[in-house]
Amino acid sequence: MASYVNKQAQYARMLAADGTALTETAGALDVNLASGSLAVSIDQSTDSVQIYGNDGGANRAILTDAAGHLQVDVLIADLPSGAATESSLASVDGKLPASIGQKAKAASLAVTLASDEDDVNIAAAQLPASLGAAAPGASLSVVQDTTGGWSVDSTLQNVPVAGSQNNAWNNASPAINGTSTAIDCQYSKEVDVFGKNTTGDGVLTLQLSQDNVTYYDSAYSVNVSAATDFHGHFCLGARYVRLKSSVGMTALYATVAAKA
C-alpha cells in the first residue's frame, strides 16, 4: 500500500498494492474482509446494530418496543377443530340476558335440575295466600321423576284444624236473626257445631261465605232447646261459616270446629 501527501491541500491519498485508491464513505474508510472474521465491541448505551429480515421480496427492518421486546404481528392463526369462533361467540352472547334479575319467560333461561336432585320442599309460608299459605303446618313435596316429569305430594304434615272453644258465641245474647263470629274453615270439610243454650228454644242456621263478606243461609241447621246441650255434624265446602239465631237467646255458648 502506498500513500501520497499533498501538503498544500492538507489531505493524504492511500493506494492499494495494485495502485487502486482506497475509498471512504462519509469520512470513514471502506473496508472489506478478504477472509476470517472481525470482532466488534458495541456499547449498548451508545451503539446499535440494525437487523433486517427478508419478507420474500425485500429486506425489512426488525422492530422492538420500548422495553426491547420483539414486535410480532399474527396475520393468520389456525384454530383447533371445534374451537369457538367470533360468529359462534356472538350467537351465544345474543342468548344471554342483558342484565341479572327476574325476567319475563321470553327473556329467561331454562334451568334443569340434576337427575339425582333431592326433593324440593315448598313450605306453606312460601305460597301465595290463595294457595293456602295460612294453612297451619301444611307443606307440599315437589318431586321430579326419572323421565323429567314433576309430581306434587299433597300429603299434609299436620291436619288443618279450625276453631276454638266458644269461638262463635261465648255467653252471648243474640237477637232474632243475630249472627255469630265467622270461622275460617279452609282445608276443613268436616264441620261440627256444638254448645249450650241457657234460655229459649230456637234454630241455629249455618250461613256460608267464600269471601267473609256476603253470607247465604244453608240447608243445614241445629235445633236448640233451653238448658240443653246441642250438636250437629256437617260436610261443607265453603271457606267461612257462621251461625244465625232464629230467636232471641241469652247465655248462649256455641263452637264451630272443623278439620280435614
Secondary structure, DSSP 8 states (H G I E B T S, - for coil): -EEEEETTTTEEEEE-TTS-B--EETTEE----SSS-------TTT-----EEE-SSSEEE--B-TTS-B----------TT---HHHHHHHHTTS-SSSS---GGG-------TT---EEEEGGGS-GGGTTTSTT-EEEEEE-TTS-EEEE---SS--EE--TT-SEEEE---TT-B---EE-TT--EEEEEEEEEE--EEEEEEEESSSSS-EEEEEEEEE-TTEEEEEEEE---SEEEEEESS--EEEEEEEEEE-
